[in-house]
Amino acid sequence: MKETGLKLEDDYLAQVESFFLRKRGWGLLLSPRDWQRIRQWQNQGIPLRIALQGIDRALRQLSCSKSQIRGLAFCEREVQQGWRDYLKTRSQNDFDKNE
């Protein structure tokens, strides 16, 4: 059972890393701070889909060159906003079901 949990964690980390590096367009590895940030998102319970959408939104709104983006800190605001929106929508859906 423990292996399954580690596999899911590894998948989350690997998918966020791959997506960010591909969208940014350069780099081979993330920094230790970026790994910590991804783990923080996962520990918060942020679904992978929400994290990836936040990264995508942040990089699409970019007004400077993507080569100036050093790490995932640039995407933090959009990921957290997506998480808040997700929770708000989920709460609203739960409320609607109970009426």
Summary of the structure (lengths in Angstrom):
residues: 99
radius of gyration: 15.0
end to end distance: 38.3
largest distance: 50.2
contacts: 254
relative contact order: 0.14
helix: 80%
strand: 0%
